[in-house]
Amino acid sequence: MPIYEYNCDNCGRFEFLHGPGEGALTRCPKCGSPVRRLFSSRMGVIFHGSGYYVTDHRSEEYRKAARAESAGAGSCSSDSCGK
């Protein structure tokens, strides 16, 4: 269930836990004054399992090319070594 943050001119800021299908509050539950919903900056997202990273969705051709490129990254050619 989502938790939304609201601001009441009389009571100040408060959080409200909404149930399924409930709309946004228009009145303060304590004093009945109009409220404004705030954009909450405290949002946490946790990704479980696979499929969330770019590497989980790359094609096999891309992975082969990346492996070949990283394998050759440590080697020197005669033109670039020692200069």
C-alpha positions as CSV (number, residue, x, y, z in Angstrom):
1,M,0.0,0.0,0.0
2,P,1.4,3.4,-0.9
3,I,2.3,6.0,1.7
4,Y,1.7,9.6,0.5
5,E,3.0,12.8,2.2
6,Y,0.6,15.7,2.6
7,N,0.8,19.2,3.9
8,C,-2.0,20.8,6.0
9,D,-1.8,24.6,6.7
10,N,-3.0,24.0,10.3
11,C,-1.3,20.7,11.2
12,G,1.8,20.7,9.0
13,R,3.2,17.7,7.2
14,F,2.0,14.2,7.7
15,E,2.1,10.8,6.0
16,F,-1.0,8.8,5.1
17,L,-1.1,5.1,4.2
18,H,-3.7,4.6,1.4
19,G,-5.6,1.3,1.0
20,P,-6.2,-0.4,-2.3
21,G,-8.2,1.8,-4.6
22,E,-8.3,4.8,-2.3
23,G,-8.0,8.2,-3.9
24,A,-5.8,11.1,-2.7
25,L,-6.9,13.0,0.5
26,T,-8.5,16.4,0.0
27,R,-9.1,17.1,3.7
28,C,-6.9,16.7,6.8
29,P,-8.0,13.7,8.9
30,K,-7.3,15.7,12.1
31,C,-8.7,19.1,11.5
32,G,-10.7,18.9,8.2
33,S,-8.7,21.7,6.5
34,P,-7.8,21.3,2.8
35,V,-4.5,19.5,2.2
36,R,-2.0,19.3,-0.6
37,R,-0.2,16.2,-1.6
38,L,3.6,16.5,-1.7
39,F,6.1,14.8,-3.9
40,S,8.0,12.5,-1.5
41,S,11.7,12.4,-1.9
42,R,12.0,9.3,0.2
43,M,11.5,6.5,-2.3
44,G,13.3,3.2,-2.1
45,V,13.3,0.6,-4.9
46,I,14.7,-2.8,-4.4
47,F,15.2,-5.1,-7.4
48,H,15.2,-8.8,-6.6
49,G,16.2,-11.6,-9.0
50,S,17.6,-11.3,-12.5
51,G,16.4,-9.2,-15.5
52,Y,17.0,-5.8,-14.1
53,Y,20.5,-5.1,-15.4
54,V,21.6,-4.3,-18.9
55,T,23.8,-7.4,-18.9
56,D,20.8,-9.6,-18.4
57,H,19.2,-8.5,-21.7
58,R,22.2,-8.3,-24.0
59,S,22.3,-10.5,-27.1
60,E,24.7,-13.4,-27.3
61,E,26.6,-11.6,-30.1
62,Y,27.1,-8.5,-27.9
63,R,28.4,-10.6,-25.0
64,K,30.9,-12.4,-27.3
65,A,32.2,-9.1,-28.7
66,A,32.5,-7.7,-25.2
67,R,34.4,-10.8,-24.0
68,A,36.8,-10.6,-26.9
69,E,37.3,-6.8,-26.3
70,S,38.0,-7.3,-22.6
71,A,40.4,-10.2,-23.3
72,G,42.4,-8.0,-25.6
73,A,42.4,-5.0,-23.3
74,G,45.4,-6.2,-21.3
75,S,47.7,-6.9,-24.3
76,C,50.1,-4.5,-25.9
77,S,50.9,-4.1,-29.5
78,S,54.4,-3.1,-30.5
79,D,53.2,0.3,-31.5
80,S,51.6,1.3,-28.1
81,C,53.9,-0.4,-25.5
82,G,56.7,1.4,-23.9
83,K,56.0,4.8,-25.3
